[in-house]
Amino acid sequence: MAVVDLHSFTVYHAIRRNAALYGSALSLRSGEHRIGHRALLGRVDGLVHGLWRAGVEFGDRLAILGNNSPEYVFLLCAAARLGAIVVPINWRLKAEEVDHILRDAAPKALFVDPEYLPIAVPFTSERGFIGKRYVIGEREEGFEPMAALSDDPGEVTAGKEPGIEDPYLIVYTAAVHGSPRGAVLSHRNVLASNLQYACSLGLTRGDVHIALLPLFHIAGLGMLLATMHAGGANLLTPKFDVDLALDYIEEDKATHLIEFPPILKTLLDKADEKRADLSSLRCAVGLDQTETVKRFEDATGATYWTGYGQSETTGFVTFSPYFERAGSAGSPNVVSRVGVHGEDGALLEPGKVGEIVVRGPMVFSGYWNREEDNRRTFRGGWHHTGDMGHLDADGYLWYAGRAPEKELIKTGGENVYPAEVEKAILEHPKVGQVAVIGVPDPEWGEAVKAVCVLSEGGVEGEEIAEFVANRIARYKKPRHVVFVPALPKKADGSVDRQKVKTLYG
């Protein structure tokens, strides 16, 4: 008999509760495929039993490389019952980047959409630690169909149910030092995030989330799980498709969404063109341009919420309506403690700029296999975000950029670390030095710009951009490339990034 933790409560228990209380009411929609709460539990229980019979045990990692789909949700819920750890993989990554994640997480099973088999197939024979390989579709060479795991719900008689502190997700963050790190999120982290969304946005069983962001992103995944926890419905778009999104919103009266530029502007433009009805929306969440937010609120009467957060904090830790304190990143969320530290590690008074630090049940457990990073990140009993800001007298957070050791570019909701792009550019035989910075972009928020010093000959900026796109994910490639005779340096000989930004930003 399975060992049950006295304090156990997970996403799985939330769907069991929903099945008992809400029965046939809509839980998931994908295209014309509609699944009620009771039916969802049945599908999940069948997968739980099938995974258990296939040898999946407590603590095993289950990696998924796929678009938003019911199967993705089934796996998230089944893993929560078994105590397995889900590793969502960004499908925008190149094969080499996926390879790094698989080597680091060492999953027992890999689940792949047919679209991404060209990336995954090389791993079928080369990665001995991946014992099981499944395709979310028809059988492919080296891959069993995921449907083969669907089993009649049965008793799982071995192992233990996960406790609230046990790992549930490993979300790989952007490559701060040239390679991504896996942020381990526990069941406690996810439940705390769910409750923060529910309390702030007033989520109930009557709410309908139009899922526009990919589930490998903490924002998209967090809003889906929070809506599910509240007993609401999730409308799944495999990828962002503006026409499909508008159809969903009108047909199922979607109440909320979460987005990053340029999704909302695209949605509003198409809604104007089609004269689509967006009146069911009561709120949206994200980071967007003031003009787009105002246009959204004027068009719908809904409220746009914004804030500050990371994968490491399971989403937003500050959260407020956009115009409640315009320009700020909101005030601390329901169970979040936010402070600002000086260089000596002491908390700073309001108005003083320092490093943003966080405490609370949504702070991650640590980086997977990165003990030294964990000691540094959690020093002094706070999570050190690597971002800079200040709190005003009323407790609102004002973001002030990144700490020097954590230079970061935020483009269309994705994190890009200059170090990773610089590493790729320096592989070009004609580039001797490079500094990568973020510059304002009206559509994407920020864009990647490479300031290059050539070691020989001449080369076009587009060639540099495509050179990068062939090595790492395309969204990380420079949108702007300039060539200069030399980069400004500090006294110690290192590149003076602040001067690079001043001169070329």
N, C-alpha and C positions, 0 to 999 in steps of 0.2 A: 504493500500500500504506500502511496506517495506520502512524503512528509509534508505537512502543511504548517506554514509559518503563521503564528497567531495574528501578526499584523499585516498579513499579505493582502494587497489590493492592487490590481494591475488593470491595464486596458482590457484584458480578457474579462475581468469581473464586471467592468462597465458594460460590455456588450451582452453579458448574461443578464444583467439587470434590465437593460433595454428590451431584450427579448421577452422577459417576463411582464414588463409594464406596457410596452408599446406594440408588441406583436407584429402585425402586418404593415404597420406604418412604414413609410419609406426610410431606408437607412443609406443605401447607395444607389446611384444611377451611373451607368456607363453606356452611352449611346441609347439604344432602346432597351437595354438590359436593366431592369429594376429589381432591387433586392430589399425585402423588408427586414426588420430587426430580428425576427424569429428565424427567418431563412438565413440571415447572415451568421447567426450562431451555429446553425446546422452545417453550413459550409466550413466554418472555422473548426468546429469539432471534428469533422471528417478529415481535415488537413492535419489537425493535432495528432489524430490516431495514425494517419499515414506517415507523418514525419517520425513519430515514435517507433513505428514498425520498421522504418528505414534506418533506425539507429541514431537519430538525433537526440542528444541528451542535454541536460542542464549545462549551461556555459558554452555550448558549441556556437560558433558564429555561422550565420546564414547570410551570404552576400546576395544582393539583388541589383541587377543592371537592367532597368526597365522603365517604361513610361508609366504614368498613372493608370492603374487598372484595378478591377476588383481583386485579382490575384495578389496584387501588391498589398492590399488591405488585409486579405485573408492571411497572408504570411505574417504581417505585423501582429495580428491578433493571436494567431496560433503560437508564435514565438513567445508571446507574453504568458501563455499557459504553460509552455514547456520549460521556460527559463532559458531559452536560447537567446542569442544576441543578434539583432538584425544590423547588417552593414549596408546602408543604402549607398550606391555608387553613382556619382555624377556621370550621366551618359554623354556629356559634352567633352569628357576627357579623352585624350589620346590613349592608345593601347599601352604605351610605356607608363603612363600615369596610373592606369587601372592595374597594371602589373605591380607597381609599388604598393598599392592598397591591398591587393590580394596577398602579397608576400608578408605584409605587416600584420594583417588581421588573421591570416591563415584559416579561412572558413572551411567548415566541413562540407558545406553545400553551396553551390552557385546557381542562381536562378536568372535566366537571361531572356529578354524579348527577342524574337526573331530578327528585328532590325539591328540588334547589336551583336549578333553572332560573329560577324567578321572581326570584331574586337576580341570576342571571348574564345573563339575556336582555338587559337594558338595555345591557350592555357589548358586545354583538355588533356594534353599529353605531357606538358611541361611542369605542371603544378601537382606534385604527388600528394600534397596535403589537402587538395580539394577532392574529397572522396566521392561526392555526388554532384552531378551536373544535370540541371533541368532547364528545358526551354518552355516558355510560357506560350505554348502553341503545339504544333504537330512535332512528332519525333524528328530529330536531326542527328546526323552521325556524331556520336560521342555525347549526346544529350537525350535524356529521357523526357517525355512530356510531363509537365508539372501535374497535369490532370491525373496521371497514374498514381499520384499520392492521395487523391481523393478517396476516402475510405468511409465505411459506415462508422458513425460516431461510436466510440467504445471507451472502456475504462483504460486509462493509462496507469499501469500498476507499478511503475518503477520511477526512481528519482524523487525529486521534491519540487513543490511549487515555489516560484521565486518569491523572495521577501522584498519589501519595499526598497531596500538599499542595494539589491542586486542589479547588475548591469542589464540594460534592455536594448540600447542602441550604441553603435560606434559611428559617429558622424565625422567624416574627414573634412578638416578645415583647409583653407588655402595654405599655400606653401610658404610659410614665413621665413624659413631658412633654405628654401630650394626644394623641399619635399613636404607633402601634407602630413598632418598629425591627426590621429583619431581621437576625438573627444568622446569619452565614455559617459553616456547619460543613463542614469538609473531609473527604475520605475518611480521613485520618489520625485526625481527631476521632472519627468513627464507629467505626473499627476499635479505637481505644483504649477507647472505651466498651464495645464488644462484649466485649473481653478482660477488662475489669474485672468486668462482670457474670458472665462465664463462670468467672473465677477465684474470685470471692467466693461465688457460688451453686453452683459445681460443675456448670455446664451441660454436657450431653453430647448425643449423638445420640438418647438414650433419653428426653429431656425433652419435655414437651408444655406449651406456653404457651396459656392461655385468655386471648385478647386482649380485655379489657373496656374499656380506655381508647381514645379516638379516636387515629388515627394522625397527626393534626395536632399532638398533644401529644408533647413530647420523651420523656416517660416511656413512653407506649404505643408510640411508634415505636422507642425505644431497646431495649425488651425484645423486641419482635418481631424486630428485626435481630440482636440478640445470640443469640436462640434459633435463628434461621436460620443464623447463622454457625457455631454449634455443631453443626449438623446435625439439630436437633430439629424438632418440628412446631409450627405455629401454628394455633389454632382461632379463626377470625374471627367476632366478633359485629358486625353492622353498626353498632349502637348497643348500649349496655348494656341487656340483656334478661335479667332474673334467671332466668326459667324456661328460656330457651335456654341460659344459662350453666350451669345445673345439669345439664341434659341432656348438654351437651358434656363436663363434668367427669366424669360417670358413664360415658358411652359411650366416651370416648377416654382416660380415666384421666389427666386433666390433672395436671401436677406443680407448676406455679407460675403466679402471676398478679401483676399490679401494679395498684394501686388508690389512689383517694382517697375520703374520706368523701362520701356515705354508702354507697358500694358494698358494702364488706365486711359492714357491719351488715345491709343489705338481703339479701345473699346468705345470711348465717347465719340470719336470721329465716325466710326462705323454705325453707332446708334443714331447719330444725326442723319447719316446717309439713308439708313433703312427705316428711320422713324420708329425705332424700337422702344418699347416701354421698359424703363428702368425703375419705375416707381416702387417696386417691391423692395429694393435695396434700402436698408436702414443704416448700414455702416460699411466702411472699407478701412483697411489697415495697410500701412506701408510707409515708404520714404519716397516722396515725389516733389515735383516742382510746385511752388505756390499757385501759379496760374492754373495748373491742371487740377489741383485740389479744389480751388474756388469754383472752377467750372463744373466739377463733379457735384459739389454740394449744391450749387445753384440749379443744376439740372435734375437732381434727384430729391433734394431735401434731406439727404442722408448726412451722417457725420463721418468725417475722415479722421482716423486715429493714427498717431505716429509715436515713435519712441526710440529707445536705444537698446540694443541687445546683441548677442553673439550666439553661435552654436554652443559655446561653452556655458552659456547661461540659459540654454533651452528656449531661446527667444527673448522677447522684450523684458527688460527689468525696469525701464521707465516707460510710461504710457499715458497719453492724454489726447484729447481732441486737438487737432492740428492748430486751430486758431485760439485755443484756450490761453496759450502763452506763445504766440507766434515766434518762430525762430528757435525755440527751445526743443529739447528732445523729450519733453514731458517730465512728469514727477514719478517718484518710485512707485512701482506696482504693488499689488496687494500684499505679497509676502516677500518683497525684495528690499534689501538694505543697500543703499548706494552712498558711497563716500568719495572723497578726493584726497589723495595722498601727495605730500611733498616728497622731495628727494630723500629726506631722512626717514620716511615711512610714517610720519605723523599725519593725522587728519588735518586738513586745512579748513579755515573758516570760509564762510560764503564769499564768493567773488574772487577767490584765489584759484589760479589754474594749476592743476596737477594731474596725476594719473587717476583715472576712474577705477575705483575698486568696488567689489560687490560681495555681499553675503546673502545667504538665504537658501531655502530648500531646492531652488531651481539651479544652483551652481553645480556644474558637472563634477563627476568623481575624479577626473584626472585624464591625462593623455595616455592612450594605450601604449605600453612598453616605453614610456618616457619618464622615468623616475626623476631624473635631474631637472627636466622641464617642470615637472609637478612641484618639486620643492621650491623652485623659483616662483612659479605662478601663484602658489598658495602661501607665500611667506607672510608672516605676521597675522595669519588667520583670516586673510582676505583673498579673494580671487583678483589678481592684478590683470586688468584687461589689455594693457598696452596702449590704451587710448587716452587722450587728454581732454580735460574739460573743467568746468566749475559748476558749483551749485549756487543758485541765487538765494536771497533771504527767505524765499517762500518754498525752497526745496526743489525747484525745477532745475534739471540738468541742461547745461549748455555745452555742446560738443565743440572741441577746439583742435581737432586733428589727431594724428597718431604720434605716439612716442617714437623717438628716433630708431629704436631697435625693432619697431613694429610698423615700418612704413607699409601702407596699405592703400590700394586703389579700389574704390567701390564703383563698379560699372554695371548698370542694369541689374542691381541686386546681387551680383557675384563679387566675391573678394579676389583681388589679384595682388600678390606680393611682388614688388619690384625685383627682389632677389632672384625669384624664379625666372622672370622674363629676361633679366640681365644674364643669367647663366645660359639661357638658350641663345641669346644674341651673340655672346662671346664665342660660341662654337662656329660662327661664321668666320671664314679665313681672312676676311678683309677688315674685320672690326677689332681694334686694339683695346678700346675702353668704351664703357657705356654707363649712363645713369638713366634709370627709368623713373618717371614721375607721373602723377595724375594731374590732368588739367580739366577745367570745367567743360561740360558737354551738355547742350540744351536738351538732348534726347535721352542720353544714358546716365546723366548725373555727373559722371566723370569718365574720361577716356584715358587710355594708356598712351604716353608719349615717350619715345626713346631719343635720348641725346647721345649721339655716337661720335667717337673719334676713330677715324680709319687708320689702319696700319699700313695699307697699301692700296693703290689703284682707286677706282671709283665704283660706286654701287648706287642703285636707286633705292629710295625709301620703301617702295612697294616690294622690292626683292627682300629687304630685311623683314618686313611684316609677314610675308608668305613663308620665309625661312622659319620664323617663330611658329606660325600656324601649323607647320608640318612637324613640329616637335612637341608642342604642348597644346592644350585646348584652344580653339580658334578665338574664343572670347577674350583670351589673354594677349592676343597679338596687338602690337602698337597700331593705333589709328593715325598717329602722327610720328614721323621720323625726321630728325634734323641732324645735320653733320656739322661739327665744330672742330676747330684746330686743337682745342685742349679743354679739359674740364677744370673748373675751379677746385682748388685743394685747400685743406686745412693745414695747420702747422705740422701735423704728424704725417702728412702725405696722403691721407684718405680723402675721398671725394667730399666736397662741401655741398651736401644735398640742398641745404637752404638757399645757397647761392645759385645752384642749378635751377631751383624753382623760381627764384627771383628773376633770373636772366631769361629762362625759357618757358616758364609756366604761364 
